[in-house]
Each structure stands twice: as structure tokens, then as C-alpha cells.
Amino acid sequence: MKKEHFSEAEWTVEEWKDAWTIKVGRAYACSECGAMVMVTKGGIGMLEPICCGHEMRPVEKPDEIR
Ligand SMILES: [Zn+2]
């Protein structure tokens, strides 16, 4: 079985680390209903929050969202 979503581009070590580290304060928002989730305890793994049937988008600066 091929993992298709990994074949698009080569990932650097930094990108892997970033993708597999769930950082405190990382936030995701739903563009449909406006719901937002935020990480309050970090860890290692993949976080792909789903809302309204699609993936929530990462929020760069959660403090700026009202
Ligand atoms: Zn939603």
C-alpha cells in the first residue's frame, strides 16, 4: 500500500518534527461554523480536527480572532 499524501514533496527534518509535535497554544478553526479548538497540553502525534465534515484550518494567531 502506498501512502499517497506523502509522495508530493520531500519533507525536511524540521517539517517532520513540526508535523508530529502537538504544541500548546496551537489552534484550529472551522470556517463553516466558527468553532475553534486549542491545544492545552502538548504531545507527539498527528492532530487533524474535523468539524462540519471537513478538516479545521490551523490558526496562526488565535489571539487576533474575535
Ligand atoms: Zn464547524
PDB file of the backbone (N, CA, C, O) and the ligand in Angstrom, with CONECT records:
HET     ZN  A 101       1
ATOM      1  N   MET A   1       0.849  -1.217   0.000  1.00  0.00           N
ATOM      2  CA  MET A   1       0.000   0.000   0.000  1.00  0.00           C
ATOM      3  C   MET A   1       0.871   1.249   0.000  1.00  0.00           C
ATOM      4  O   MET A   1       1.821   1.359   0.775  1.00  0.00           O
ATOM      5  N   LYS A   2       0.541   2.170  -0.863  1.00  0.00           N
ATOM      6  CA  LYS A   2       1.291   3.423  -0.926  1.00  0.00           C
ATOM      7  C   LYS A   2       0.597   4.503  -0.109  1.00  0.00           C
ATOM      8  O   LYS A   2      -0.630   4.600  -0.086  1.00  0.00           O
ATOM      9  N   LYS A   3       1.412   5.312   0.560  1.00  0.00           N
ATOM     10  CA  LYS A   3       0.862   6.454   1.278  1.00  0.00           C
ATOM     11  C   LYS A   3       0.915   7.669   0.354  1.00  0.00           C
ATOM     12  O   LYS A   3       1.929   8.362   0.280  1.00  0.00           O
ATOM     13  N   GLU A   4      -0.162   7.911  -0.329  1.00  0.00           N
ATOM     14  CA  GLU A   4      -0.161   8.899  -1.411  1.00  0.00           C
ATOM     15  C   GLU A   4       0.132  10.314  -0.935  1.00  0.00           C
ATOM     16  O   GLU A   4       0.796  11.088  -1.625  1.00  0.00           O
ATOM     17  N   HIS A   5      -0.373  10.644   0.255  1.00  0.00           N
ATOM     18  CA  HIS A   5      -0.210  12.032   0.690  1.00  0.00           C
ATOM     19  C   HIS A   5       1.211  12.354   1.107  1.00  0.00           C
ATOM     20  O   HIS A   5       1.516  13.511   1.393  1.00  0.00           O
ATOM     21  N   PHE A   6       2.094  11.357   1.151  1.00  0.00           N
ATOM     22  CA  PHE A   6       3.486  11.628   1.489  1.00  0.00           C
ATOM     23  C   PHE A   6       4.349  11.740   0.240  1.00  0.00           C
ATOM     24  O   PHE A   6       5.536  12.050   0.341  1.00  0.00           O
ATOM     25  N   SER A   7       3.776  11.494  -0.937  1.00  0.00           N
ATOM     26  CA  SER A   7       4.578  11.410  -2.147  1.00  0.00           C
ATOM     27  C   SER A   7       4.721  12.749  -2.868  1.00  0.00           C
ATOM     28  O   SER A   7       5.473  12.858  -3.837  1.00  0.00           O
ATOM     29  N   GLU A   8       4.010  13.754  -2.400  1.00  0.00           N
ATOM     30  CA  GLU A   8       4.016  15.020  -3.140  1.00  0.00           C
ATOM     31  C   GLU A   8       5.347  15.757  -3.044  1.00  0.00           C
ATOM     32  O   GLU A   8       5.837  16.292  -4.038  1.00  0.00           O
ATOM     33  N   ALA A   9       5.927  15.784  -1.855  1.00  0.00           N
ATOM     34  CA  ALA A   9       7.165  16.528  -1.686  1.00  0.00           C
ATOM     35  C   ALA A   9       8.029  15.877  -0.628  1.00  0.00           C
ATOM     36  O   ALA A   9       7.533  15.156   0.237  1.00  0.00           O
ATOM     37  N   GLU A  10       9.316  16.134  -0.701  1.00  0.00           N
ATOM     38  CA  GLU A  10      10.237  15.672   0.330  1.00  0.00           C
ATOM     39  C   GLU A  10      10.086  16.538   1.568  1.00  0.00           C
ATOM     40  O   GLU A  10      10.015  17.764   1.476  1.00  0.00           O
ATOM     41  N   TRP A  11      10.040  15.895   2.719  1.00  0.00           N
ATOM     42  CA  TRP A  11       9.888  16.646   3.960  1.00  0.00           C
ATOM     43  C   TRP A  11      11.253  16.796   4.625  1.00  0.00           C
ATOM     44  O   TRP A  11      12.046  15.855   4.658  1.00  0.00           O
ATOM     45  N   THR A  12      11.511  17.968   5.144  1.00  0.00           N
ATOM     46  CA  THR A  12      12.733  18.168   5.907  1.00  0.00           C
ATOM     47  C   THR A  12      12.519  17.666   7.333  1.00  0.00           C
ATOM     48  O   THR A  12      11.390  17.425   7.761  1.00  0.00           O
ATOM     49  N   VAL A  13      13.621  17.516   8.055  1.00  0.00           N
ATOM     50  CA  VAL A  13      13.522  17.059   9.445  1.00  0.00           C
ATOM     51  C   VAL A  13      12.668  18.022  10.261  1.00  0.00           C
ATOM     52  O   VAL A  13      11.875  17.606  11.105  1.00  0.00           O
ATOM     53  N   GLU A  14      12.841  19.300   9.998  1.00  0.00           N
ATOM     54  CA  GLU A  14      12.074  20.310  10.737  1.00  0.00           C
ATOM     55  C   GLU A  14      10.576  20.167  10.477  1.00  0.00           C
ATOM     56  O   GLU A  14       9.758  20.291  11.388  1.00  0.00           O
ATOM     57  N   GLU A  15      10.237  19.905   9.224  1.00  0.00           N
ATOM     58  CA  GLU A  15       8.824  19.757   8.881  1.00  0.00           C
ATOM     59  C   GLU A  15       8.217  18.529   9.553  1.00  0.00           C
ATOM     60  O   GLU A  15       7.068  18.556   9.991  1.00  0.00           O
ATOM     61  N   TRP A  16       9.002  17.453   9.629  1.00  0.00           N
ATOM     62  CA  TRP A  16       8.523  16.244  10.297  1.00  0.00           C
ATOM     63  C   TRP A  16       8.307  16.500  11.775  1.00  0.00           C
ATOM     64  O   TRP A  16       7.272  16.148  12.343  1.00  0.00           O
ATOM     65  N   LYS A  17       9.310  17.123  12.390  1.00  0.00           N
ATOM     66  CA  LYS A  17       9.210  17.429  13.819  1.00  0.00           C
ATOM     67  C   LYS A  17       7.977  18.279  14.082  1.00  0.00           C
ATOM     68  O   LYS A  17       7.220  18.028  15.020  1.00  0.00           O
ATOM     69  N   ASP A  18       7.789  19.284  13.245  1.00  0.00           N
ATOM     70  CA  ASP A  18       6.669  20.199  13.416  1.00  0.00           C
ATOM     71  C   ASP A  18       5.346  19.460  13.252  1.00  0.00           C
ATOM     72  O   ASP A  18       4.392  19.695  13.994  1.00  0.00           O
ATOM     73  N   ALA A  19       5.302  18.567  12.274  1.00  0.00           N
ATOM     74  CA  ALA A  19       4.061  17.853  11.996  1.00  0.00           C
ATOM     75  C   ALA A  19       3.712  16.869  13.103  1.00  0.00           C
ATOM     76  O   ALA A  19       2.538  16.594  13.352  1.00  0.00           O
ATOM     77  N   TRP A  20       4.744  16.336  13.769  1.00  0.00           N
ATOM     78  CA  TRP A  20       4.497  15.304  14.774  1.00  0.00           C
ATOM     79  C   TRP A  20       4.521  15.839  16.197  1.00  0.00           C
ATOM     80  O   TRP A  20       4.367  15.077  17.151  1.00  0.00           O
ATOM     81  N   THR A  21       4.710  17.133  16.345  1.00  0.00           N
ATOM     82  CA  THR A  21       4.678  17.719  17.678  1.00  0.00           C
ATOM     83  C   THR A  21       3.417  18.560  17.813  1.00  0.00           C
ATOM     84  O   THR A  21       3.190  19.498  17.048  1.00  0.00           O
ATOM     85  N   ILE A  22       2.608  18.206  18.795  1.00  0.00           N
ATOM     86  CA  ILE A  22       1.404  18.989  19.055  1.00  0.00           C
ATOM     87  C   ILE A  22       1.761  20.010  20.118  1.00  0.00           C
ATOM     88  O   ILE A  22       2.010  19.662  21.272  1.00  0.00           O
ATOM     89  N   LYS A  23       1.785  21.261  19.721  1.00  0.00           N
ATOM     90  CA  LYS A  23       2.248  22.311  20.614  1.00  0.00           C
ATOM     91  C   LYS A  23       1.100  22.965  21.362  1.00  0.00           C
ATOM     92  O   LYS A  23       0.002  23.143  20.833  1.00  0.00           O
ATOM     93  N   VAL A  24       1.383  23.312  22.598  1.00  0.00           N
ATOM     94  CA  VAL A  24       0.410  24.047  23.391  1.00  0.00           C
ATOM     95  C   VAL A  24       0.146  25.396  22.723  1.00  0.00           C
ATOM     96  O   VAL A  24       1.078  26.095  22.324  1.00  0.00           O
ATOM     97  N   GLY A  25      -1.103  25.743  22.610  1.00  0.00           N
ATOM     98  CA  GLY A  25      -1.446  27.024  22.001  1.00  0.00           C
ATOM     99  C   GLY A  25      -1.786  26.913  20.533  1.00  0.00           C
ATOM    100  O   GLY A  25      -2.314  27.859  19.947  1.00  0.00           O
ATOM    101  N   ARG A  26      -1.494  25.778  19.929  1.00  0.00           N
ATOM    102  CA  ARG A  26      -1.880  25.585  18.531  1.00  0.00           C
ATOM    103  C   ARG A  26      -3.409  25.557  18.454  1.00  0.00           C
ATOM    104  O   ARG A  26      -4.072  24.915  19.269  1.00  0.00           O
ATOM    105  N   ALA A  27      -3.942  26.249  17.484  1.00  0.00           N
ATOM    106  CA  ALA A  27      -5.392  26.371  17.409  1.00  0.00           C
ATOM    107  C   ALA A  27      -5.872  26.047  16.001  1.00  0.00           C
ATOM    108  O   ALA A  27      -5.165  26.255  15.014  1.00  0.00           O
ATOM    109  N   TYR A  28      -7.078  25.539  15.942  1.00  0.00           N
ATOM    110  CA  TYR A  28      -7.713  25.227  14.659  1.00  0.00           C
ATOM    111  C   TYR A  28      -9.118  25.806  14.660  1.00  0.00           C
ATOM    112  O   TYR A  28      -9.823  25.758  15.669  1.00  0.00           O
ATOM    113  N   ALA A  29      -9.511  26.347  13.535  1.00  0.00           N
ATOM    114  CA  ALA A  29     -10.832  26.953  13.438  1.00  0.00           C
ATOM    115  C   ALA A  29     -11.616  26.315  12.299  1.00  0.00           C
ATOM    116  O   ALA A  29     -11.049  25.869  11.302  1.00  0.00           O
ATOM    117  N   CYS A  30     -12.922  26.283  12.471  1.00  0.00           N
ATOM    118  CA  CYS A  30     -13.826  25.789  11.433  1.00  0.00           C
ATOM    119  C   CYS A  30     -14.347  26.979  10.636  1.00  0.00           C
ATOM    120  O   CYS A  30     -14.897  27.926  11.198  1.00  0.00           O
ATOM    121  N   SER A  31     -14.168  26.916   9.331  1.00  0.00           N
ATOM    122  CA  SER A  31     -14.623  28.034   8.505  1.00  0.00           C
ATOM    123  C   SER A  31     -16.128  28.005   8.288  1.00  0.00           C
ATOM    124  O   SER A  31     -16.701  28.986   7.815  1.00  0.00           O
ATOM    125  N   GLU A  32     -16.772  26.901   8.623  1.00  0.00           N
ATOM    126  CA  GLU A  32     -18.229  26.788   8.452  1.00  0.00           C
ATOM    127  C   GLU A  32     -18.981  27.431   9.611  1.00  0.00           C
ATOM    128  O   GLU A  32     -19.797  28.331   9.412  1.00  0.00           O
ATOM    129  N   CYS A  33     -18.694  26.953  10.844  1.00  0.00           N
ATOM    130  CA  CYS A  33     -19.475  27.394  11.991  1.00  0.00           C
ATOM    131  C   CYS A  33     -18.680  28.294  12.930  1.00  0.00           C
ATOM    132  O   CYS A  33     -19.242  28.854  13.871  1.00  0.00           O
ATOM    133  N   GLY A  34     -17.377  28.439  12.685  1.00  0.00           N
ATOM    134  CA  GLY A  34     -16.575  29.329  13.509  1.00  0.00           C
ATOM    135  C   GLY A  34     -16.054  28.709  14.788  1.00  0.00           C
ATOM    136  O   GLY A  34     -15.436  29.396  15.602  1.00  0.00           O
ATOM    137  N   ALA A  35     -16.294  27.422  14.979  1.00  0.00           N
ATOM    138  CA  ALA A  35     -15.797  26.757  16.183  1.00  0.00           C
ATOM    139  C   ALA A  35     -14.275  26.743  16.165  1.00  0.00           C
ATOM    140  O   ALA A  35     -13.654  26.641  15.107  1.00  0.00           O
ATOM    141  N   MET A  36     -13.686  26.846  17.348  1.00  0.00           N
ATOM    142  CA  MET A  36     -12.229  26.825  17.428  1.00  0.00           C
ATOM    143  C   MET A  36     -11.787  25.884  18.533  1.00  0.00           C
ATOM    144  O   MET A  36     -12.366  25.862  19.619  1.00  0.00           O
ATOM    145  N   VAL A  37     -10.749  25.102  18.239  1.00  0.00           N
ATOM    146  CA  VAL A  37     -10.163  24.228  19.250  1.00  0.00           C
ATOM    147  C   VAL A  37      -8.733  24.681  19.483  1.00  0.00           C
ATOM    148  O   VAL A  37      -8.061  25.140  18.560  1.00  0.00           O
ATOM    149  N   MET A  38      -8.267  24.550  20.726  1.00  0.00           N
ATOM    150  CA  MET A  38      -6.901  24.924  21.045  1.00  0.00           C
ATOM    151  C   MET A  38      -6.253  23.838  21.896  1.00  0.00           C
ATOM    152  O   MET A  38      -6.899  23.237  22.754  1.00  0.00           O
ATOM    153  N   VAL A  39      -4.979  23.597  21.648  1.00  0.00           N
ATOM    154  CA  VAL A  39      -4.242  22.599  22.409  1.00  0.00           C
ATOM    155  C   VAL A  39      -3.859  23.187  23.765  1.00  0.00           C
ATOM    156  O   VAL A  39      -3.215  24.233  23.839  1.00  0.00           O
ATOM    157  N   THR A  40      -4.261  22.506  24.830  1.00  0.00           N
ATOM    158  CA  THR A  40      -3.921  22.974  26.177  1.00  0.00           C
ATOM    159  C   THR A  40      -2.862  22.097  26.832  1.00  0.00           C
ATOM    160  O   THR A  40      -2.308  22.445  27.875  1.00  0.00           O
ATOM    161  N   LYS A  41      -2.587  20.960  26.208  1.00  0.00           N
ATOM    162  CA  LYS A  41      -1.494  20.115  26.674  1.00  0.00           C
ATOM    163  C   LYS A  41      -0.837  19.499  25.455  1.00  0.00           C
ATOM    164  O   LYS A  41      -1.497  18.868  24.631  1.00  0.00           O
ATOM    165  N   GLY A  42       0.458  19.685  25.350  1.00  0.00           N
ATOM    166  CA  GLY A  42       1.172  19.238  24.166  1.00  0.00           C
ATOM    167  C   GLY A  42       1.440  17.748  24.173  1.00  0.00           C
ATOM    168  O   GLY A  42       1.204  17.057  25.164  1.00  0.00           O
ATOM    169  N   GLY A  43       1.940  17.269  23.041  1.00  0.00           N
ATOM    170  CA  GLY A  43       2.270  15.857  22.924  1.00  0.00           C
ATOM    171  C   GLY A  43       2.847  15.564  21.562  1.00  0.00           C
ATOM    172  O   GLY A  43       3.131  16.472  20.780  1.00  0.00           O
ATOM    173  N   ILE A  44       3.018  14.271  21.283  1.00  0.00           N
ATOM    174  CA  ILE A  44       3.528  13.850  19.992  1.00  0.00           C
ATOM    175  C   ILE A  44       2.424  13.095  19.272  1.00  0.00           C
ATOM    176  O   ILE A  44       1.795  12.204  19.843  1.00  0.00           O
ATOM    177  N   GLY A  45       2.196  13.448  18.037  1.00  0.00           N
ATOM    178  CA  GLY A  45       1.175  12.758  17.271  1.00  0.00           C
ATOM    179  C   GLY A  45       0.644  13.654  16.178  1.00  0.00           C
ATOM    180  O   GLY A  45       1.140  14.759  15.961  1.00  0.00           O
ATOM    181  N   MET A  46      -0.358  13.170  15.502  1.00  0.00           N
ATOM    182  CA  MET A  46      -0.985  13.949  14.448  1.00  0.00           C
ATOM    183  C   MET A  46      -2.340  14.450  14.929  1.00  0.00           C
ATOM    184  O   MET A  46      -3.155  13.686  15.448  1.00  0.00           O
ATOM    185  N   LEU A  47      -2.561  15.732  14.749  1.00  0.00           N
ATOM    186  CA  LEU A  47      -3.835  16.319  15.155  1.00  0.00           C
ATOM    187  C   LEU A  47      -4.557  16.833  13.922  1.00  0.00           C
ATOM    188  O   LEU A  47      -4.108  17.769  13.260  1.00  0.00           O
ATOM    189  N   GLU A  48      -5.680  16.205  13.629  1.00  0.00           N
ATOM    190  CA  GLU A  48      -6.454  16.621  12.462  1.00  0.00           C
ATOM    191  C   GLU A  48      -7.909  16.780  12.865  1.00  0.00           C
ATOM    192  O   GLU A  48      -8.744  15.927  12.566  1.00  0.00           O
ATOM    193  N   PRO A  49      -8.206  17.878  13.546  1.00  0.00           N
ATOM    194  CA  PRO A  49      -9.586  18.095  13.998  1.00  0.00           C
ATOM    195  C   PRO A  49     -10.538  18.264  12.833  1.00  0.00           C
ATOM    196  O   PRO A  49     -10.225  18.932  11.848  1.00  0.00           O
ATOM    197  N   ILE A  50     -11.693  17.658  12.957  1.00  0.00           N
ATOM    198  CA  ILE A  50     -12.714  17.727  11.915  1.00  0.00           C
ATOM    199  C   ILE A  50     -13.956  18.416  12.480  1.00  0.00           C
ATOM    200  O   ILE A  50     -14.393  18.107  13.589  1.00  0.00           O
ATOM    201  N   CYS A  51     -14.511  19.334  11.726  1.00  0.00           N
ATOM    202  CA  CYS A  51     -15.767  19.971  12.118  1.00  0.00           C
ATOM    203  C   CYS A  51     -16.579  20.233  10.863  1.00  0.00           C
ATOM    204  O   CYS A  51     -16.031  20.564   9.812  1.00  0.00           O
ATOM    205  N   CYS A  52     -17.868  20.087  10.980  1.00  0.00           N
ATOM    206  CA  CYS A  52     -18.772  20.301   9.842  1.00  0.00           C
ATOM    207  C   CYS A  52     -18.365  19.458   8.630  1.00  0.00           C
ATOM    208  O   CYS A  52     -18.579  19.863   7.488  1.00  0.00           O
ATOM    209  N   GLY A  53     -17.787  18.300   8.882  1.00  0.00           N
ATOM    210  CA  GLY A  53     -17.488  17.376   7.812  1.00  0.00           C
ATOM    211  C   GLY A  53     -16.203  17.627   7.068  1.00  0.00           C
ATOM    212  O   GLY A  53     -15.919  16.936   6.089  1.00  0.00           O
ATOM    213  N   HIS A  54     -15.411  18.597   7.499  1.00  0.00           N
ATOM    214  CA  HIS A  54     -14.120  18.800   6.856  1.00  0.00           C
ATOM    215  C   HIS A  54     -13.071  19.213   7.875  1.00  0.00           C
ATOM    216  O   HIS A  54     -13.387  19.570   9.010  1.00  0.00           O
ATOM    217  N   GLU A  55     -11.818  19.156   7.445  1.00  0.00           N
ATOM    218  CA  GLU A  55     -10.709  19.452   8.332  1.00  0.00           C
ATOM    219  C   GLU A  55     -10.728  20.915   8.748  1.00  0.00           C
ATOM    220  O   GLU A  55     -10.952  21.805   7.927  1.00  0.00           O
ATOM    221  N   MET A  56     -10.487  21.153  10.036  1.00  0.00           N
ATOM    222  CA  MET A  56     -10.421  22.533  10.504  1.00  0.00           C
ATOM    223  C   MET A  56      -9.081  23.134  10.094  1.00  0.00           C
ATOM    224  O   MET A  56      -8.071  22.435  10.011  1.00  0.00           O
ATOM    225  N   ARG A  57      -9.091  24.450   9.837  1.00  0.00           N
ATOM    226  CA  ARG A  57      -7.854  25.060   9.355  1.00  0.00           C
ATOM    227  C   ARG A  57      -7.029  25.577  10.539  1.00  0.00           C
ATOM    228  O   ARG A  57      -7.585  26.067  11.521  1.00  0.00           O
ATOM    229  N   PRO A  58      -5.699  25.463  10.438  1.00  0.00           N
ATOM    230  CA  PRO A  58      -4.846  25.952  11.517  1.00  0.00           C
ATOM    231  C   PRO A  58      -4.930  27.464  11.645  1.00  0.00           C
ATOM    232  O   PRO A  58      -4.996  28.177  10.644  1.00  0.00           O
ATOM    233  N   VAL A  59      -4.928  27.944  12.872  1.00  0.00           N
ATOM    234  CA  VAL A  59      -4.948  29.376  13.129  1.00  0.00           C
ATOM    235  C   VAL A  59      -3.553  29.806  13.570  1.00  0.00           C
ATOM    236  O   VAL A  59      -3.014  29.287  14.548  1.00  0.00           O
ATOM    237  N   GLU A  60      -2.977  30.756  12.843  1.00  0.00           N
ATOM    238  CA  GLU A  60      -1.619  31.186  13.157  1.00  0.00           C
ATOM    239  C   GLU A  60      -1.586  32.020  14.427  1.00  0.00           C
ATOM    240  O   GLU A  60      -0.747  31.794  15.299  1.00  0.00           O
ATOM    241  N   LYS A  61      -2.488  32.976  14.534  1.00  0.00           N
ATOM    242  CA  LYS A  61      -2.512  33.869  15.682  1.00  0.00           C
ATOM    243  C   LYS A  61      -3.903  33.881  16.306  1.00  0.00           C
ATOM    244  O   LYS A  61      -4.709  34.764  16.010  1.00  0.00           O
ATOM    245  N   PRO A  62      -4.191  32.897  17.176  1.00  0.00           N
ATOM    246  CA  PRO A  62      -5.537  32.778  17.764  1.00  0.00           C
ATOM    247  C   PRO A  62      -5.968  34.007  18.526  1.00  0.00           C
ATOM    248  O   PRO A  62      -7.163  34.283  18.625  1.00  0.00           O
ATOM    249  N   ASP A  63      -5.016  34.758  19.071  1.00  0.00           N
ATOM    250  CA  ASP A  63      -5.373  35.950  19.853  1.00  0.00           C
ATOM    251  C   ASP A  63      -6.055  37.002  19.008  1.00  0.00           C
ATOM    252  O   ASP A  63      -6.801  37.830  19.529  1.00  0.00           O
ATOM    253  N   GLU A  64      -5.805  36.980  17.697  1.00  0.00           N
ATOM    254  CA  GLU A  64      -6.352  38.016  16.833  1.00  0.00           C
ATOM    255  C   GLU A  64      -7.767  37.700  16.366  1.00  0.00           C
ATOM    256  O   GLU A  64      -8.422  38.533  15.739  1.00  0.00           O
ATOM    257  N   ILE A  65      -8.233  36.499  16.672  1.00  0.00           N
ATOM    258  CA  ILE A  65      -9.577  36.116  16.214  1.00  0.00           C
ATOM    259  C   ILE A  65     -10.611  36.480  17.270  1.00  0.00           C
ATOM    260  O   ILE A  65     -10.473  36.151  18.448  1.00  0.00           O
ATOM    261  N   ARG A  66     -11.621  37.151  16.823  1.00  0.00           N
ATOM    262  CA  ARG A  66     -12.691  37.546  17.744  1.00  0.00           C
ATOM    263  C   ARG A  66     -13.946  36.762  17.405  1.00  0.00           C
ATOM    264  O   ARG A  66     -14.976  36.935  18.056  1.00  0.00           O
TER     265      ARG A  66
HETATM  266 ZN    ZN A 101     -17.923  23.576  12.167  1.00  0.00          ZN2+
END
